[in-house]
Amino acid sequence: MPDGEWTAILFEFAKGRDIGFLHRWRDNKQPLVHPKAKELARQVGIMHRLMDSYPGELIPKGREQYIDEFIAAMRRGGHDEVKIRDMEEYGNELWSAVEKLPQGFCHGDMHPGNTAYHGGTFTWMDFDRASFSHPAIDVGWLTDGTDFNVFDNGALDRSRELFDEILAGYSMERTLTQGEISALFGCTALIHFDLFSSFVASKNGIISKEQVDEQHGWLMGWRELCEKMK
């Protein structure tokens, strides 16, 4: 524009509410997995299947955005190098598995809060992190039964409760390879790297030792749980 660069955002109100995948975790009166979780996973499968034939160019997102930016931010902040190396090692381990998976459209922020359910219809929103990456990462979002900030030993059990329902719904529309299925809980940790990297960026790289300790504890705790499951 003559008076400078501008960003225009076109939006409309999406009536409804997010279903929330897990209930009993916070409310023992409800079944653990929401009865609509399978249906929502199927909708995500439809989205991915349709986007497989999308003729346009998607912004690529790979290791640099998922892992390297996170580790670089830790080092710029002068945080504990031992903990940084722990997280870097885990990130390398995760990416070595994920980079071999099929590529395609990835929403990149596929938690229940980014969808509205009303009258039998799901409306997805918040596509600002969409990219050409690995669709399995979105399915990793759907099977995520963790708390982002606080690690607890029940997180993997909750995720496993979701796993069968989400896989059944998604597979009605799009087939996951065995490699993708095996990598889903690893994708949950990869999402954690990605989200915390964004959090650091939003704080202009300034984060506290306590926040780093918390994230290190989360990632190492999740890694240990997943190792025991093998």
trRosetta pair geometry for C-beta under 8 A, 3 or more apart (Angstrom, degrees):
i j d omega theta_ij theta_ji phi_ij phi_ji
1 4 6.2 -8 73 62 98 41
1 5 7.1 152 29 -103 88 22
1 6 5.5 23 3 4 136 115
14 116 4.3 151 130 32 111 146
14 118 8.0 176 161 7 73 128
14 123 4.2 -160 -154 104 126 147
14 125 6.0 -137 -5 -50 153 130
15 116 6.6 154 94 148 26 139
15 118 4.9 16 111 -40 87 175
16 116 3.5 125 75 162 107 93
16 117 4.9 -176 178 70 131 28
16 118 3.0 -123 -80 -37 105 101
16 119 7.7 -108 -86 12 111 74
16 121 7.6 -131 -64 81 151 81
16 123 6.5 144 35 24 137 110
17 116 6.1 25 -43 -142 10 76
17 117 6.5 -41 67 48 52 78
17 118 7.6 98 9 -66 57 87
18 112 4.3 115 178 148 119 88
18 113 5.1 -70 -47 -101 167 34
18 114 7.5 62 -97 27 127 27
18 115 5.6 102 -114 70 84 69
18 116 6.5 -64 -62 -93 57 44
18 117 7.0 92 -130 2 23 94
19 34 5.0 137 148 153 110 161
19 36 4.8 -115 -140 72 159 127
19 37 7.2 -162 109 -70 136 61
19 40 6.5 -143 31 -50 141 142
19 112 5.9 -108 55 -154 68 125
19 115 7.6 -22 6 92 88 112
19 117 5.1 39 -54 0 98 147
20 23 6.6 96 117 -77 114 73
20 34 6.0 133 89 -58 64 140
20 112 5.4 152 -85 118 30 160
21 33 6.6 -28 172 -142 76 67
21 34 5.5 -119 -143 13 30 111
21 37 5.1 78 -136 -107 83 118
21 40 8.0 -115 -91 59 91 146
21 112 5.6 -161 -25 -49 84 135
21 142 7.3 148 -92 -167 149 60
21 145 7.4 -114 103 -94 124 77
21 162 5.9 30 161 -115 130 127
22 25 4.5 24 148 4 121 127
22 26 7.4 101 116 2 93 91
22 32 6.1 -24 -145 179 76 69
22 33 6.9 -31 -101 -97 56 47
22 34 7.3 -85 -47 -23 17 89
22 145 5.7 106 -65 -132 145 91
22 158 5.9 19 -118 -171 145 119
22 161 7.8 91 -111 85 101 127
22 162 7.1 -65 -69 -66 96 116
23 26 7.0 -89 -172 49 35 82
23 27 5.5 -52 172 58 78 101
23 30 3.3 -81 144 112 132 134
23 31 6.1 62 57 72 128 47
23 32 6.3 -169 52 -142 76 18
23 33 7.6 -95 14 -2 92 4
23 34 6.1 116 -32 -72 108 75
24 27 6.5 -88 -114 77 29 54
24 28 5.6 51 -155 -119 80 41
24 29 8.0 -174 -110 45 71 28
24 30 5.5 -146 -66 80 62 74
24 31 6.3 -63 -40 160 111 18
24 32 4.1 -54 26 -86 120 63
25 32 6.8 78 -34 -141 76 81
25 145 7.3 -179 -70 -170 147 98
25 154 7.9 159 -126 123 97 129
25 158 5.9 36 -83 -118 125 139
27 30 4.8 50 95 10 107 110
31 34 7.6 145 83 -92 97 25
31 35 7.2 71 63 -50 138 84
32 158 7.1 -148 -173 -133 121 78
32 161 5.2 -46 123 161 140 153
33 37 5.3 -77 177 15 96 151
33 161 5.7 -160 -50 143 110 101
33 162 5.9 158 -109 -97 113 61
33 165 5.2 145 171 1 153 162
34 37 4.8 122 67 -41 83 94
35 38 7.8 -43 176 20 43 99
36 39 4.9 -57 -162 44 66 116
36 40 5.8 69 139 -27 85 100
36 117 6.5 54 150 -133 161 162
37 40 5.7 -56 -148 36 31 111
37 41 6.4 32 154 -20 65 105
37 142 7.8 132 -171 -175 94 99
37 162 6.7 -116 178 -141 151 86
37 165 5.1 50 98 130 120 131
37 166 6.3 -66 155 -73 105 74
37 169 7.0 -156 124 -13 62 152
38 41 5.7 -53 -150 34 31 112
38 42 6.6 35 150 -22 63 102
38 165 4.9 -100 -69 -179 89 86
38 166 7.2 -136 -100 -85 52 29
38 168 5.8 -27 -133 86 112 103
38 169 3.6 174 -169 -65 59 118
39 42 5.6 -50 -154 30 33 115
39 43 6.8 37 148 -20 63 101
39 122 7.7 165 127 -33 95 127
39 169 6.3 -105 -41 -135 15 132
40 43 5.5 -50 -156 30 38 114
40 44 6.8 39 148 -19 66 100
40 112 7.7 6 178 -110 166 88
40 115 6.8 125 -145 104 120 165
40 117 7.6 -71 -85 -80 110 123
40 122 5.8 127 -118 -92 79 155
40 142 7.5 179 110 -133 105 116
40 169 7.0 39 61 147 49 159
41 44 5.6 -50 -153 33 38 113
41 45 6.6 43 147 -21 65 101
41 139 7.7 62 -146 -128 102 83
41 142 5.5 103 -102 -175 95 153
41 165 7.2 153 -1 129 146 71
41 166 4.4 167 -94 -149 147 61
41 167 7.6 -50 167 -21 154 14
41 168 7.6 87 85 69 143 57
41 169 3.2 106 72 87 109 123
41 170 4.4 -76 162 -48 102 79
42 45 5.4 -51 -154 33 37 116
42 46 6.6 41 148 -21 66 99
42 169 4.2 -99 -40 179 78 87
42 170 6.5 -144 -83 -81 38 29
42 172 4.9 -14 -119 57 107 126
42 173 5.6 118 -162 -15 69 118
43 46 5.5 -47 -152 31 36 114
43 47 6.6 41 148 -21 65 101
43 122 4.8 25 -159 54 178 141
43 124 7.7 172 136 -40 121 113
44 47 5.4 -47 -150 32 37 116
44 48 6.5 34 153 -15 66 103
44 107 7.8 -86 -139 -6 100 137
44 110 6.7 69 -121 -160 133 140
44 138 6.1 -174 -174 142 127 124
44 139 7.2 152 123 -85 140 68
44 142 6.5 -130 17 -63 166 141
44 170 6.1 -35 78 -108 103 96
45 48 5.9 -55 -147 39 32 108
45 49 6.1 32 155 -20 66 109
45 169 7.1 -169 -8 131 125 69
45 170 4.3 150 -61 -157 113 57
45 171 7.1 -131 -103 -31 151 13
45 172 6.4 139 70 63 160 70
45 173 3.1 134 121 65 118 115
45 174 4.1 -167 -159 16 90 98
46 49 5.7 -57 -145 38 29 111
46 50 6.2 27 158 -17 65 108
46 173 4.9 -86 -61 -155 59 159
46 174 7.8 -155 -56 -25 25 106
47 50 6.1 -59 -149 38 26 108
47 51 6.2 16 157 -12 63 113
47 105 7.5 -118 142 104 86 132
47 107 7.3 19 132 -54 146 117
47 124 7.0 16 -88 8 151 157
48 51 5.8 -63 -144 43 29 107
48 52 6.7 49 152 -40 63 93
48 104 6.5 82 -163 113 91 134
48 105 6.1 -170 -128 70 61 101
48 135 4.8 75 -135 -140 134 139
48 138 7.1 -172 -71 60 120 147
48 173 7.7 124 55 114 93 114
48 174 5.2 -37 85 -34 117 172
49 52 5.7 -37 -160 6 33 118
49 173 5.4 -118 -18 157 139 99
49 174 4.7 -153 -62 -74 98 109
50 53 6.8 -73 -174 40 39 94
50 54 7.4 62 133 -53 67 90
51 54 4.7 -12 -155 -21 58 123
51 104 6.6 121 108 164 102 104
51 105 3.5 -35 136 8 144 154
52 104 5.8 -26 -100 -144 72 138
52 105 7.3 -113 -61 9 45 105
54 58 7.3 67 99 -46 135 110
54 105 6.5 75 15 -58 140 130
57 132 7.9 -57 -180 -36 57 137
58 105 6.2 -167 -88 -102 162 73
58 130 7.2 -95 -151 139 111 91
58 131 6.0 120 158 -175 107 35
58 132 3.7 133 91 -48 114 94
59 130 7.7 104 42 102 102 66
59 131 5.0 -70 84 -124 84 80
59 132 6.5 -179 78 10 31 86
60 131 6.5 71 -164 180 13 104
60 132 4.7 -42 -96 68 58 106
60 133 7.2 126 -161 -71 53 65
61 65 4.8 -62 -158 51 87 149
61 66 7.1 100 155 -42 94 92
61 106 7.2 -105 54 63 122 129
61 108 7.2 50 52 -101 165 132
61 131 3.6 26 -3 151 120 162
61 132 6.9 149 15 63 72 51
61 133 4.5 -33 68 -73 96 117
62 65 6.5 103 54 23 39 93
62 66 6.9 -89 143 6 27 107
62 99 7.5 54 -157 -111 99 99
62 133 7.0 -175 -76 -120 50 85
63 66 5.9 -69 -134 48 28 101
63 67 5.3 -31 -170 33 72 113
63 68 6.1 67 136 -19 80 106
63 95 5.1 67 -113 -154 102 147
63 99 6.8 -8 -58 -79 109 122
64 67 7.5 -62 -106 55 8 73
64 68 4.6 -42 -136 43 48 130
64 69 6.4 66 158 -33 64 91
65 68 7.6 10 -18 46 17 89
65 69 5.9 4 -135 1 34 130
65 194 7.2 34 136 -122 85 95
65 197 7.6 151 175 110 57 157
66 69 7.9 114 42 29 15 97
66 70 7.6 -33 144 -7 35 119
66 91 7.7 165 123 -158 88 106
66 95 6.8 148 91 -92 128 110
66 190 5.7 -7 -174 -173 127 98
66 193 5.8 64 170 99 70 124
66 194 5.3 -40 -130 -75 67 97
66 197 7.8 -177 -156 5 23 153
67 70 6.0 -75 -163 36 29 111
67 71 6.4 14 158 -12 71 111
67 88 7.7 99 176 -135 106 59
67 91 4.0 133 -139 175 115 126
67 92 7.3 119 -172 -64 155 48
67 94 7.5 169 -84 69 123 110
67 95 5.5 -62 -30 -49 148 137
67 190 7.8 -55 -64 -138 89 84
67 193 5.8 -9 -97 164 56 152
68 71 5.9 -59 -146 40 33 106
68 72 6.0 33 157 -20 68 109
69 72 5.7 -54 -142 38 30 113
69 73 6.3 34 157 -23 63 105
69 197 5.0 80 100 -161 104 133
69 201 7.8 -2 158 -60 125 116
70 73 6.0 -58 -154 32 26 111
70 74 6.8 28 150 -20 62 104
70 87 7.5 -111 128 145 117 127
70 91 7.1 -179 70 -98 128 150
70 193 4.9 -100 -28 -172 167 87
70 194 7.6 -90 -55 -79 126 27
70 196 6.3 65 -131 87 116 96
70 197 4.0 -87 -79 -79 84 106
70 200 7.3 132 -128 18 61 143
71 74 5.6 -52 -154 31 36 114
71 75 6.6 29 152 -14 67 105
71 84 6.4 105 -150 -171 80 96
71 87 6.7 179 -97 104 87 105
71 88 4.9 72 -118 -93 136 96
71 91 6.6 -126 -50 34 118 161
72 75 5.8 -58 -150 39 33 107
72 76 6.2 35 153 -21 68 106
73 76 5.7 -51 -144 35 32 112
73 77 6.4 29 156 -17 62 108
73 197 6.4 154 10 -135 144 72
73 200 4.5 86 162 137 154 153
73 201 7.4 -94 -98 -60 145 67
73 205 5.7 -146 -149 -126 93 84
73 207 8.0 57 149 10 112 123
74 77 5.9 -65 -157 38 28 109
74 79 5.1 -75 -172 45 79 126
74 83 8.0 -132 -172 102 137 92
74 84 4.6 163 127 -113 135 108
74 87 7.0 134 -44 65 169 142
74 212 6.7 115 -131 -128 98 120
75 78 7.6 47 179 -69 37 30
75 79 7.5 -93 -85 38 26 82
75 81 7.8 52 -111 -107 83 79
75 84 6.1 98 -69 -155 77 158
76 205 5.8 -50 103 -164 129 133
77 200 7.9 -102 -42 -151 136 122
77 205 6.1 -165 -70 168 95 87
77 206 7.3 146 -116 -116 109 33
77 207 6.2 -30 -123 46 160 85
77 212 7.6 -173 101 -68 143 136
79 83 6.8 -69 139 70 106 117
79 84 6.1 130 88 -55 98 110
79 209 6.8 161 -128 -111 94 68
79 212 4.8 -164 -148 -132 147 169
80 83 4.2 56 93 17 112 111
80 84 6.6 174 93 -15 57 85
80 209 7.6 82 -22 -142 102 95
80 212 6.9 156 24 127 97 136
80 216 7.9 -24 67 -57 123 162
81 84 5.3 -52 -144 37 37 116
81 85 6.2 38 156 -21 68 103
82 85 5.9 -55 -152 35 28 110
82 86 6.7 35 148 -22 62 102
83 86 5.4 -45 -150 29 37 117
83 87 6.5 31 154 -13 66 104
83 212 6.6 104 112 152 146 107
83 213 7.4 -80 -126 -101 164 53
83 216 4.4 -40 -165 -113 117 152
84 87 5.9 -59 -151 41 31 106
84 88 6.0 33 151 -22 67 109
85 88 5.4 -51 -139 38 33 114
85 89 6.1 38 158 -23 65 103
86 89 6.0 -58 -153 33 25 111
86 90 6.5 19 152 -13 62 108
86 216 6.4 71 80 -153 131 104
86 219 7.7 137 126 96 101 118
86 220 6.2 -14 160 -80 132 115
87 90 5.7 -55 -147 40 33 110
87 91 6.1 38 152 -22 66 106
87 193 7.8 146 180 -106 106 101
87 215 7.7 28 -101 124 141 100
87 216 6.1 -94 -56 -111 113 78
87 219 5.8 64 -114 87 88 160
88 91 5.5 -52 -146 36 30 114
88 92 6.4 34 154 -21 64 103
89 92 5.8 -52 -150 33 30 112
89 93 6.5 32 150 -20 63 106
90 93 5.5 -53 -149 35 34 115
90 94 6.4 33 153 -19 66 105
90 189 7.0 -96 156 161 116 142
90 219 5.8 142 93 160 162 117
90 220 7.4 -132 -57 -87 151 58
90 223 5.4 -90 -125 -84 127 141
91 94 5.7 -54 -147 36 31 110
91 95 6.2 23 159 -14 66 109
91 190 7.9 107 -134 -111 70 71
91 193 5.9 105 -108 -106 107 151
92 95 6.0 -59 -142 40 27 105
92 96 6.3 35 157 -28 63 106
93 96 6.0 -52 -150 26 25 113
93 97 7.3 16 154 -9 57 104
94 97 6.2 -69 -166 38 33 104
94 98 6.1 16 152 -11 73 116
94 186 5.0 171 -134 -179 87 105
94 189 5.7 -135 -97 90 144 115
94 190 5.1 177 157 -71 138 95
94 193 7.6 180 68 -12 155 142
95 98 5.5 -60 -133 45 38 106
95 99 5.6 41 168 -29 74 107
95 190 7.4 122 -72 -111 67 118
96 99 6.6 -42 -132 27 19 110
96 100 7.7 18 158 -16 48 106
97 100 6.6 -70 -171 29 32 108
97 101 7.6 37 143 -34 64 103
97 179 7.7 -173 -176 -174 84 94
97 182 7.7 -116 -171 108 128 101
97 183 5.0 173 140 -111 117 113
97 186 5.7 19 77 111 142 169
98 101 5.6 -46 -163 9 47 119
98 134 5.8 -156 -179 23 95 169
98 136 7.2 -156 -137 77 86 124
98 137 7.3 52 -150 -69 129 97
98 183 5.9 142 -87 -175 67 142
98 186 6.7 -151 -55 117 99 120
98 187 6.7 120 -101 -88 120 79
98 190 6.1 59 -54 -76 158 160
100 179 6.3 -97 106 -179 107 148
101 134 4.8 66 88 -147 120 128
101 136 5.2 -64 171 10 155 139
101 177 7.2 -177 -141 52 79 124
101 179 5.7 -167 -99 119 79 114
101 180 5.3 101 -142 -87 119 79
101 183 6.1 -103 -66 40 135 159
102 134 6.9 121 82 -141 50 78
102 135 6.8 -18 95 29 100 103
102 136 7.5 115 54 -25 81 104
102 177 6.5 132 -15 -4 113 126
102 180 6.9 -33 25 -63 97 124
103 132 6.5 42 168 169 109 84
103 133 6.7 -122 -145 149 85 16
103 134 5.8 -63 -107 -88 57 61
103 135 7.9 130 -165 -9 22 79
104 132 7.1 -80 -177 -147 14 70
104 133 7.9 -38 66 66 37 41
104 134 7.5 64 35 -133 66 27
104 135 5.0 -6 67 -36 108 110
105 130 7.0 -10 -167 -169 89 102
105 131 7.9 152 -150 84 48 33
105 132 6.9 -44 -91 -103 43 55
105 135 6.6 43 73 -84 57 97
106 130 6.8 167 88 -150 52 55
106 131 5.5 -20 62 64 99 77
106 132 7.3 108 15 -149 92 11
106 133 3.9 -49 18 57 144 104
106 134 6.1 37 -72 58 137 35
106 135 5.7 -150 -86 -89 78 41
106 137 5.3 31 -149 57 133 116
106 138 5.6 -165 -148 -37 73 103
107 110 4.7 92 78 -65 130 101
107 114 7.9 155 156 114 131 147
107 124 7.0 -82 -127 176 145 139
107 127 6.6 -85 -148 -120 79 72
107 129 7.2 54 146 83 52 88
107 130 5.5 -36 -136 -99 38 85
107 138 5.2 83 31 -107 97 123
107 141 7.9 -77 73 23 111 157
108 129 3.4 -138 111 122 129 101
108 130 5.6 -159 13 -84 116 31
108 131 5.8 72 -58 12 137 96
108 133 7.0 92 -81 26 99 144
108 137 7.1 16 -103 111 52 127
108 138 7.3 -48 -41 -79 29 87
108 194 7.7 -127 -166 159 90 152
109 114 5.7 113 118 -52 95 162
109 126 5.4 -88 93 126 134 116
109 128 7.5 17 2 56 146 75
109 129 4.6 104 -29 41 108 133
109 141 7.6 118 174 -115 15 153
110 114 6.6 -108 -128 62 30 131
110 124 7.9 -23 -123 -141 81 123
110 138 4.5 69 -3 -150 155 82
110 141 3.8 129 73 84 93 154
110 142 6.4 -37 124 -50 119 79
111 114 5.8 93 62 6 65 101
111 141 5.7 -114 -66 -175 59 111
111 144 7.3 -57 -105 62 91 132
112 115 6.1 -73 -157 41 46 101
114 124 6.4 30 132 -157 91 72
114 125 5.6 -142 -174 68 75 73
114 126 4.3 -91 -136 40 115 129
115 122 5.3 -7 -177 -169 123 100
115 123 6.4 155 -158 76 67 47
115 124 5.1 -30 -100 -98 90 60
115 125 7.1 166 -92 17 38 78
116 122 7.3 148 75 -156 43 51
116 123 4.7 -12 56 56 93 103
116 125 7.2 35 -6 -7 99 119
117 121 7.2 165 -150 83 53 42
117 122 5.5 -21 -97 -98 76 70
117 123 7.9 -170 -75 18 31 72
118 121 6.0 -25 70 60 66 88
118 123 7.5 -6 24 -1 100 111
124 127 7.6 79 131 -65 101 95
126 129 7.6 7 148 15 86 94
127 130 4.5 -7 -175 -21 85 126
133 137 6.1 -23 119 19 124 141
134 137 5.1 99 81 -17 89 100
134 187 7.8 -134 100 -111 121 119
135 138 5.6 -44 -168 27 56 113
135 139 6.9 51 140 -14 75 100
135 174 7.7 -72 144 135 154 150
135 180 7.8 -5 82 -138 86 139
136 139 5.3 -53 -152 39 45 112
136 140 6.3 57 145 -27 69 99
136 176 6.9 101 -100 -140 94 111
136 180 4.1 -148 -94 -149 129 98
136 183 5.8 46 149 84 148 115
136 184 6.5 -119 -178 -90 99 68
136 187 5.7 -147 131 -72 89 149
137 140 5.2 -46 -152 29 36 120
137 141 7.0 46 145 -23 61 93
137 187 4.9 -166 -116 -156 52 119
137 190 6.5 -88 -122 94 104 128
137 191 6.6 144 -170 -69 93 93
138 141 5.5 -42 -160 23 39 116
138 142 6.9 37 145 -18 64 101
139 142 5.4 -49 -153 33 42 115
139 143 6.5 26 153 -7 70 107
139 166 6.7 138 -163 148 84 121
139 167 7.8 68 -171 -91 125 64
139 170 5.9 34 -114 -108 114 170
139 176 6.8 12 -41 -94 176 138
139 180 7.2 62 50 164 145 110
139 184 5.9 -71 113 -121 102 109
139 187 7.1 64 75 78 73 163
140 143 6.1 -63 -143 46 31 99
140 144 6.5 55 151 -53 62 98
140 183 7.7 -60 -74 122 119 78
140 184 5.1 -176 -92 -161 74 63
140 185 7.4 170 -133 -83 95 14
140 186 7.6 -77 -115 76 136 50
140 187 2.6 -125 -75 106 155 122
140 188 5.1 -149 180 -54 101 57
140 190 7.0 29 124 50 168 104
140 191 6.0 -176 115 -28 119 123
141 144 5.6 -43 -157 -3 32 123
141 187 7.7 -77 -28 133 55 114
141 188 7.9 152 -80 -102 30 66
141 191 6.2 138 -82 -102 77 155
142 162 7.1 -171 140 158 68 124
142 166 4.5 147 130 -145 117 137
142 170 7.3 145 72 -56 164 128
143 159 5.4 67 154 -167 83 87
143 162 4.9 164 -139 104 58 115
143 163 5.1 50 -140 -93 124 64
143 166 5.1 -138 -74 49 83 157
143 167 7.8 33 -79 -44 125 84
143 184 5.4 34 47 160 151 125
143 185 7.2 -85 114 -79 127 63
143 188 6.9 -94 90 -65 88 115
144 159 6.3 -21 -135 -111 23 105
144 162 7.7 -42 40 70 25 160
144 188 4.9 152 -103 -123 91 106
144 191 6.9 -67 -83 62 145 154
145 155 5.9 162 99 -166 82 58
145 156 7.7 129 67 -118 111 8
145 157 7.6 -95 98 83 146 47
145 158 3.0 -164 153 115 140 100
145 159 3.9 -148 24 -62 104 58
145 160 7.8 -75 20 14 142 47
145 161 6.7 78 -76 46 159 97
145 162 5.4 176 -54 -5 111 127
146 151 7.5 -20 -160 -118 112 60
146 155 4.1 36 -104 -156 79 124
146 158 7.4 162 -61 71 41 122
146 159 6.7 3 -37 -57 80 116
146 188 6.4 116 2 176 129 127
146 192 7.9 -30 90 -75 151 120
146 222 7.2 -10 -103 -97 150 122
147 150 4.8 -12 104 58 132 80
147 151 7.4 -157 65 -81 92 23
147 152 6.7 46 24 8 118 104
147 155 7.0 -113 12 -98 71 114
148 192 6.9 173 -140 -119 78 86
148 195 6.5 -76 -145 111 130 154
148 218 7.9 22 176 -152 38 159
149 214 6.6 -12 -171 160 71 134
149 218 7.7 -121 -179 -74 18 143
150 214 7.8 -55 -92 -164 49 110
150 218 7.7 -172 -177 -91 8 109
151 155 6.8 -71 -156 -17 62 145
151 217 5.8 -145 19 125 137 90
151 218 4.2 -177 -56 -113 114 64
151 221 4.2 103 170 63 150 153
151 222 6.8 -120 -129 -42 118 82
152 155 5.6 129 68 -36 70 93
153 156 7.7 -40 -179 20 48 97
153 221 7.6 -107 -82 -178 64 115
153 225 7.0 170 -142 -91 64 122
154 157 5.2 -58 -161 43 62 115
154 158 5.9 63 143 -24 85 102
155 158 5.9 -58 -152 36 30 109
155 159 6.3 29 153 -18 65 108
155 222 7.0 -59 93 -101 141 88
155 225 7.1 165 69 31 97 177
156 159 5.5 -54 -147 38 35 113
156 160 6.2 36 154 -21 67 104
156 185 7.2 35 -131 -143 92 135
156 222 7.6 148 -65 -139 100 68
156 225 4.4 -166 -37 159 143 134
156 226 7.0 -170 -110 -68 132 61
156 229 6.7 -146 179 -57 142 133
157 160 5.7 -53 -147 36 31 111
157 161 6.6 39 150 -25 62 100
158 161 5.5 -49 -154 27 35 116
158 162 6.8 30 150 -14 64 104
159 162 5.7 -56 -155 38 36 110
159 163 6.3 55 146 -47 66 97
159 185 6.4 101 135 -111 145 97
159 188 6.7 -33 -127 -73 148 162
160 163 5.1 -31 -146 4 38 126
160 164 7.9 35 169 -16 60 89
161 164 7.8 -63 -176 25 27 95
161 165 7.8 5 146 3 58 115
162 165 6.0 -79 -162 48 43 106
162 166 5.4 31 156 -18 84 118
163 166 6.2 -66 -144 40 21 105
163 167 6.0 17 163 -17 63 115
163 184 7.1 128 -127 101 101 148
164 167 5.9 -58 -142 39 25 110
164 168 6.2 27 159 -21 63 109
165 168 5.9 -56 -149 34 27 111
165 169 6.5 20 157 -13 62 108
166 169 6.0 -60 -149 39 30 107
166 170 6.0 23 159 -15 67 112
167 170 6.0 -57 -138 41 27 107
167 171 5.9 24 164 -20 64 116
167 176 7.2 -83 -141 26 88 141
167 181 7.0 53 -123 -123 129 103
168 171 6.2 -61 -142 38 21 109
168 172 7.3 37 153 -36 56 96
169 172 6.1 -46 -167 8 34 115
170 173 6.7 -82 -174 45 41 92
170 174 6.3 -52 167 58 80 89
170 176 6.8 40 115 -33 123 116
171 174 7.1 -96 -119 72 32 46
171 175 6.3 49 -142 -109 80 49
171 176 6.5 -77 -89 9 91 93
176 180 4.2 -123 -172 87 97 129
176 181 5.3 116 121 -55 125 84
177 180 4.7 102 53 3 76 100
177 181 7.2 -139 96 -3 43 85
178 181 5.6 -52 -148 37 36 113
178 182 6.2 36 154 -19 67 107
179 182 5.8 -57 -146 38 29 110
179 183 6.2 19 158 -15 64 115
180 183 5.9 -67 -146 41 28 107
180 184 7.0 55 154 -58 62 85
181 184 6.2 -27 -160 -19 33 114
183 186 4.8 -63 -164 48 66 119
183 187 5.8 78 136 -35 85 95
184 187 5.4 -47 -152 25 35 117
184 188 7.2 45 148 -25 61 92
185 188 5.4 -32 -160 16 44 119
185 189 7.5 42 146 -11 61 94
185 226 5.3 171 123 -112 129 117
185 229 7.5 28 59 63 170 157
186 189 5.8 -53 -161 35 43 108
186 190 6.4 45 143 -21 70 105
186 226 7.0 111 -73 -162 68 160
187 190 5.1 -51 -145 37 40 116
187 191 6.3 48 153 -24 67 99
188 191 5.8 -49 -154 30 30 114
188 192 6.9 36 145 -23 60 102
188 222 7.2 -141 104 -167 111 141
189 192 5.2 -48 -156 28 40 119
189 193 6.9 45 147 -19 66 96
189 219 6.2 94 -151 -135 107 81
189 222 5.3 168 -88 114 107 140
189 223 7.0 71 -108 -69 154 75
189 226 7.7 -74 -31 -20 131 151
190 193 5.6 -45 -156 30 38 114
190 194 6.5 37 147 -18 65 106
191 194 5.5 -56 -150 38 35 114
191 195 6.1 31 156 -18 69 107
192 195 6.0 -54 -141 38 28 107
192 196 6.2 20 163 -12 63 110
192 215 7.6 160 163 -154 108 94
192 218 6.7 -156 -165 123 146 125
192 219 6.4 178 111 -87 142 90
192 222 7.5 158 -5 15 161 163
193 196 6.3 -67 -148 41 22 102
193 197 6.2 27 155 -24 62 110
193 219 7.8 68 -67 -103 81 131
194 197 5.8 -56 -151 32 27 114
194 198 6.7 25 153 -16 62 104
195 198 5.7 -55 -154 35 34 111
195 199 6.4 37 148 -22 66 104
196 199 5.1 -46 -147 34 40 118
196 200 6.4 45 152 -22 66 99
196 215 5.4 88 -127 -128 157 144
197 200 5.8 -51 -151 33 31 112
197 201 6.5 32 150 -19 63 105
198 201 5.5 -52 -149 36 34 113
198 202 6.4 36 152 -21 65 104
199 202 5.7 -55 -151 34 31 112
199 203 6.7 16 153 -7 63 109
199 207 7.6 68 121 -91 99 131
200 203 5.9 -69 -153 45 32 103
200 205 5.9 36 166 -111 92 41
200 207 5.6 -62 -114 -31 84 131
201 204 7.6 35 -177 -78 35 24
201 205 7.3 20 -104 -58 36 63
203 206 5.0 -119 145 60 100 71
203 207 5.8 99 87 -67 151 77
207 211 4.6 -100 176 76 106 140
207 212 6.3 121 116 -49 116 86
208 211 4.7 103 57 3 79 99
208 212 7.2 -142 99 -1 46 85
209 212 5.7 -56 -151 39 35 111
209 213 6.2 37 152 -21 68 106
210 213 5.6 -52 -145 36 30 113
210 214 6.3 35 153 -23 63 105
211 214 5.6 -51 -148 33 31 115
211 215 6.5 25 156 -13 64 106
212 215 6.0 -59 -148 40 31 105
212 216 6.1 32 154 -20 66 108
213 216 5.7 -55 -145 38 29 112
213 217 6.2 30 156 -19 64 107
214 217 5.9 -57 -151 36 27 111
214 218 6.5 29 151 -21 63 106
215 218 5.5 -49 -146 33 35 114
215 219 6.3 29 159 -14 67 106
216 219 6.1 -59 -146 40 28 105
216 220 6.1 18 160 -10 65 113
217 220 6.1 -60 -139 44 26 104
217 221 5.9 28 160 -22 64 113
218 221 5.9 -62 -148 37 23 111
218 222 6.3 20 158 -16 63 109
219 222 5.9 -55 -146 37 29 109
219 223 6.2 34 154 -23 64 107
220 223 5.5 -49 -145 34 33 116
220 224 6.4 36 154 -21 63 104
221 224 5.8 -54 -151 33 30 111
221 225 6.6 30 152 -18 64 105
222 225 5.7 -54 -149 35 33 111
222 226 6.3 28 155 -15 67 108
223 226 6.0 -61 -149 39 28 108
223 227 6.3 32 153 -23 64 107
224 227 5.7 -53 -148 32 31 114
224 228 6.6 30 155 -19 63 104
225 228 5.9 -58 -155 34 31 110
225 229 6.7 32 149 -24 63 107
226 229 5.5 -53 -152 29 36 117
226 230 7.3 49 150 -35 62 93
227 230 6.0 -43 -163 9 38 115
